Amino acid sequence: MSIITNCGQYLFIGNIVKSYIKLIVVLLMLVSTEVASNYDDCLRSSTSKGSQKLRHGQEECGSQTFKDSATDEGIPCVACVNGHLLSRKCYKFEGSNQHQGKSRLSNASICYSLDGYPNTRGEPEPLPTEDCNTYNCKLPDCFCHGGSPNISRSALPMFVAITFDDSINHDRYNSQFRPFFVDNDYNLYNPNGCGLKTTLFVSLDAGDISLVKTLWDAGNEIAGHTLAHSLPVGSSEDDYIPTIEAIDGMRKKLLEEIGDSQLVNSIIGFRAPYLRVAEETQYKVLKDLGFLYDSSLVSTSFYRTKKPIWPYTLNYRNTEGCDNWFCPEDSYSGFWEIPLNAWVGDDGFYCWMLDGCTVGQSREDATVKQWFDYFQRNFEPFYQTKTPMSFYTHANMFDFYPNSFPAFVQWLKHVTRSYKDVWFVTLQQLLFWMKSPLSHEQMLAKNWGC
C-alpha cells in the first residue's frame, strides 16, 4: 500500500515539475520573441471583430469604417506593418491554382474582384482653396511640398534611399543583391548596427519571381512597377480599368505564384515605368488600391538650387516641384509622393536616375574612381541639408557599367564608416519616418529600423 502511495506521490510531483518546465519554456519563448522583434504593434485596430491589437504581420478583415462607399463593395483586409495599419482590397481568383477562391488574407471571408471596381475613375476630391501651410496641413497625413521636418538640422538623421527598378534574375541576385542586402558580405551597417536594406520596384515581365520573396524575407521592400513594365496613357476614362490591371496585376500575380499574403500586403509603393506618369488616372488608381506612396515625379530643385526636396503629400495642388511631362493637379489627401531629386553628371547636366548621367567621359569607360567621385559629389549637397538622398537606379546598372560596382562598394564603406548619422533605408521606412519624425538620437534609442 505504501509503495503505491509513494509512487502516486512521485508521479504527482513529477507532473508538477513537468508543468513548471513547460511554463518556463513558454515564458522563455515569449521573452525571446519579444526581444527579437523590433517591430511595433498596431494598437486599437478597427477590424470586423471590433477594436483589437494586431501584431506586426498580423492580418484581419477590416471593419466598415475602412469602407469607401463610392468605390468599395465589401470589407477590405487590414494588415499591421511595423505599427501602421494598412487597408487592402483583396481578390477572388479565377485561376485554377491552390489559392483559388482565397483572398490576400487567409482569414478574410469577403473579397474583391476586378469586376467590383467602378468602370470610371470617378470625380476628383475637392481641391483645397487655400495654400498649403503648417496650420492646415499636419502630420501624419499631410506635409507641404517644400517643407522640412520640425527638427533642427544638427539633430536630423540623414537618409539614403537606394532603389532598383525592374526584374530580378539569378545572376544579378547572386552577384549584387545577395551580397549587399541578404548576407551583408561587405559588413555594412546603419548607426544602430543593423544591415542596409533596399527598395525594389519590381515588374514581372522577366526574371525569377521566387527571388522577390527571398529578398523580401531578408527585410527588403518590394514595391510596384506594373505587371509587364507598361502603363496606359491615362488620359481617357477608358484607361481606368487597364491601369488597375497593370498596377495591381503585379500584386495579384505575386500572390498567385508565391502565395504569401503578407508580402503582397506590404506592397504600398509604386513607380511608373520610364517615369511616364499615367496622368490623373495613375494616382486615382493607386489611392483606390490602397497604396500609400508614389515615386514617379522628378524635381530639378537639387540641380538648380542645390536644395533637394523632401517627400510630400498630394493634398494640395503643386506643379512647381514637378518636372515630369505631366504633373498631377487633383487632390489625393494623405497620399505621399517621394520625389526623384535629379543628380548632376560630370558634364554638368542632370539626370533622374543616377545611371543616366555622364560619368567621366562616358559611363561605359568611367574608372572606379570616377564612379566613386560621382557618388560622393552628389551625396554632399544632400548631406548639407540632411534631405533624403535619392540613390535611384536600375537593376542592370552594374551589368552595363562594371566599374560602378566596386565604386558602389567603396562608397558604401566610406559613408557608413565616415558619417555617424547616415541611415540607409527603404522608401517604406522613410515614409513611416516622415509620418512620425524622430531625431537621430531618438532613432538610436528605439533601435529604429531593425
N, C-alpha and C positions, 0 to 999 in steps of 0.2 A: 504493500500500500504506500509506504514511504517512498519507495523507488518511483512509483507512478506520480506521486505528488511532486517529488524533486524534478522529475522530467517535465512535468507541466510547468513548474516554476521556471526552469531553464528555457523552455520553449517560449513562455510569456516574456521573459527578459530578452531573449533573442529577438523576438518580434519587435519589442520596443527599440532595441539597438538598431535593427534594420530600418525602422521608421525614421529614427533620428538621422541615420546615414543618408537616407533618401532625401530628407528635408534639407540637410546640409548641402547635398549635391545640387538640389534645385536652387537653393539660395546662391550658391557659387555660380551657377549658370546665369541667374538673373543679374548678379553683380557684374560678371564678366561681360554680359551682353550690354549692360548699361555703360560700362567703361569703354567698350569697343565702339559703341555707337556715338558719333559726334553730330548726329543729325537731330534737328528739332522736330518735336511732335506738333500736330495741329490741334489746338485746344478749341473746344466748343464748336466743332464742325457740324454744320447742318446737313443731316443725312435723312434718308427715308425712315430710319429708326429713331429719329429725334436728334437732339444735340448730344454729341459724344466726342471723346478724344480719339484721334486717329494717330497711329504711329507712322513714322516715315516709311513710305512704301505701301501703306495700307490703303485699300480701295473699297468703296461702298457705293450703293445707289444714292444719288443726291435727292434732296427734298424739292418740293415745289418752289422754294424760294430761289432756286437756281434757274427756274424756267423763264425763258423769254417768249412770251405768248405770241409775239409777232412772227417768230421763225420756228419755234420748237413744238413738238407734238409728243411729249412724254417726259420721262425723268432722266436727266443726264447722269453720268457717272462722275464721281469725285475721287480724287486721289491726293494723298498727302505727300508733298515733295519738300523735305527739309523745312518744315514749319509753314509751308504755303499750300493752301488748299486750291487745287486746280479742278475746274469743271470741264468735262469732256462729253462730247457726243459719242455714242457707240453704235455698232452695226449689227445687223443680222446678215450673215454671209450667205450668198447663193452658191458659192463654190462647193464642190464635193470634197471636203477635207475634214480633218479631225476637229476643226474649230467651227464647223458648220452650225449655225443657229446660236452661237455664243456671242456675247458682247466682248468689248475690250476687257471688261472686268468680269472675272469668272463668276461672281455672285450677283451680277446685275441682271434682273429679270426683264426689264423693259428697255428696248434698244431702238436705235435709229437705223434708217437705211438712207441711201441717197435719194430715194423716192420721197422721203419725208421733208426734204428741203424745199423752200419756195422756188418757183420757177424763175423768179426775177430777184434782183438784189435789193429790192425794196427802197423805201425812202431813206435818205441820209439822216443822221442825228442832227438835231438843231445845233447850229454853229454859234458859239458864244459871241455876243456882240462887242464885249469889252476886250481890251488887250490882256494878254496873259501876264500875271504878276504873282508875287509870293502870297498875296492876300486871297486871290480867288483860285489859286492852283496850288494844292498842298499834297504832299506825300501821304500815303503810298501810291495814289492813283493818278497824280498829276504832277508834272515837272516841266517848267517852261524851257523852250528852246533858248539856248544861250546862257542858261543859268548854271550854277555850280552848287554842290552841297554846302550846307552851313557848318563847315568845319574848317579851321584855319589850315592854310597850306602846309605848315610845318607838321601838323598832326594828321594830315590826309595820307592814306595809303596810296601808292602808285600801282595801277593795274595795267598789265599787259595781257591782252586777249588774243591768243593765237587761234586762228581758224583755218580749216582746209575745206575747199569746195570739191564736189563731185564724188565719183565712186571710189571704192577701196578694193584693191586686188591683193593677192598674196605677196607679190614681190614688194609692193610699197609697204604693206603691213610689216613684213619681216625685216626690211632694211631701214624703215623710217619710223613708223608709228609704234611698233612694239618696243624698240629700244628707248624711246622717249617717254611714251605715255602709258605703257603697261608694266615693263620690267625695270624702268629707270636705270638703264645700264650706265648712264653718264653721271649718276649721283647728283641730280639737280633737285633742289628743294626750295620751297617757299620759306618765308621767315619763321613759320611755325613748325618747320621740319617735315611738312607733307610734300609729296611729289607734285610735279606740274601736270596739269590736265589741259585738254584742248576741246574745241567745239568742231564737230564735223558736219558740214552741210551736205547731206547725202542724197544723191539721186540713185535710182535703182536700175538704170538702163544698162549698166555693166558692173563688173566686179563681183565680189562674193558677199552675199547678204549675211552669212554667218559671222563674218568679221565685224559687222556692225554691232552685233550683240557682244562679241569678245571685247571690243573697245568700250562699250557702254558698261559692261560688267566691271571694267577696271576703273570706273569713275569718270569717264569722259562723257561729254554731252553729245547727243545725236540731235540734229536739227533738220528741218525740211528743206529740200531743194528741188521739189517736184518728183514725180514718178519717173519721167523719161527726159528730164532736163529740158523742158519746154513749157511755156505758158501761152494761153490765148492772148490776143492783143488787149482785151479787156474793155474796149470802147463801146461794145454793144451789150444790151440786156441779155442777148443770147449767149454771151460768154460766161455767165454766172455759173451754170452747172458744169461746163467744161473746166472752168477754173477750180471748182471744188474737186472734180475728179483728178485734176493734175496735182493739186496740193495735198489733198487727203488720201489720194490713191497710194501715195508713198507709205503713209502710216498703215493703211489697210493691208497693203502687200506685206509689210513687215510682220504684222500680226498673223496673217495667213501662213507665211513661210516659217516664222520663228515661234509664234505662239506666246510671246512674252508681253502681257498687257501692261506691266509696269514700265517696260521700255517705251512702249507706244505712248502711254500717258505722260511720259517725261518729255515728249517732243512738243515744245511750246514756242520754238523759234523758227524763223523762215528767212531764206534769202532767195531772191529771184535769179534764175539762170541768166548769165550775161548781164546781170543788174538791170534787165529790161522789165520795168515795173508794169504789171497788167492794169494800169490806171486805177481808178477808184475800186474797181471790181476786186482787185487783189486784197485790198485792206478790208473790204466788207466781208469777203470770204474768210480771211484769217480771223477776224473777230467772231464771225458766226461759228467757226470751227473751234473756238476756244484757245487759239494761240495767244500768247502774251506779248510777243515782240516780233518785229521785222528788222532785218539788217540788209536793206537793199538801197537805201538812199545815201548819196555821196555828198561830200562837202569839201570845198576848196578853201575853207577858212584857214586851215593849217598852212596851205601853200601861200595864201595871200597875206596873212597877218601873223603867222606863227602861233595862232591861238586856236587849237582844235576844239571841237565842241563836245559836250557831254551827251549821253543818252537823254532823250526827252520823250514826252508823251504827245500824242496827236489829238489832244482835246481841242487845241486852238489851231486856227489856220496859220501856216507858216510856209512861205515859199523862199524866204531869204537864204536859209541854210541848206537848201536842197539844190543840187546841180545836175540832177537827172533830167532827161528829156521830158519826163512827166513827174510832177510832184503832187501828192495828194492835197486837196483843198477842203475836203469834207472833214467833219469832226468824228474821231474814233476815241471816245472817252476811255481813259485807263489803258489804252493800247500804246506800247512803247516802241520807239524807233532807236536802234543802236546804230548810229551812222558809220559810214566808212570815211574816216578822215584821210584825205589824199596824202600820199607820200611824195617826196621830191627826189628825182633821179640825179645822177651825176651831170646830166646835161642841163639841169635847171628846170626841166618840165615835170609835171606831176602825173601821177597815176593813181587809180582807185585801189587796185590790188597790187601788192608790192612786187609781184613778178612781172608787172607791166612796165616798170620804169627802166631807163637805161642805167646800167652799172658798168663803170669803166667806159671803154669804147663800145662794148656790146655785152649783153647778158651772157651770150654763148662763150665769149673769150675772157670774161672778167676773172681775175685771180681770186683766191680765197681772201686775201687781204682787202681787195676792193669790195667784195661782198660784205665782209665784216664791217668795214668803214661805212658802207651804205646803211647797214642795220643800225649802227651806233649813231650815225649822224642824224637819222630820222628819230631815234629814240630820245635824244637830248632835249628837243623842244617840248615833247610830251612831258618829260620828267620835270622840266622847269615850271610847268603849270599844274602838274600832277593830274592832267587829263588822261583818261584811259587810252592806251596806245592801241591803234588798230593794226595788229600784225596779221593781215588777212591775205591769204594766198590760195593757190590751187594744189590739189594732191599730187600733181605731176611736176611741180616746180623742181624738185631735186632730180627728177629724171632728165629734164631738159637742160638744166644748168647744174652739172655735177659739183662744181666748186662752191655752190651755195650751201651744200650740205655740211661740209666741215666748218664753213664760216658760221653757219647756224649753231653748231655745237659750241664753237669757241665763244660766240656772242652770248649764248645762254649761260655758259660757265662764267663769263665776265660779269654779266648783270646779277646773277644770283649770288655771286661772291663779293661783289663790289658795292652793291646797293642793298641796304638792310631793310628798306621799306617798300620794295617792289614785289608785287604778288602776281603770279601768272594764273589766270582764272579762265573759266568758261564764260560764255556770254550769259548763260543762265545764272551763274554765281554773281556776275556783275549786275544783272537785273535785280536780283534779290537784295544785293547791297544797296543799289540805288533806292529801293523802296524803304529801306531802313538803314541809313548810313551809319558807319562806325569809324572811329579813329583807328589808326594803325595799332595803337596800344590796346584798344578795346578788342580788336580782332585777335591779337596775340593772347589776351586773357581768356577769350572764348574758344581758343583753338579753332578759329573760324576756317571753314572750307575743307576740313579733313573728312 
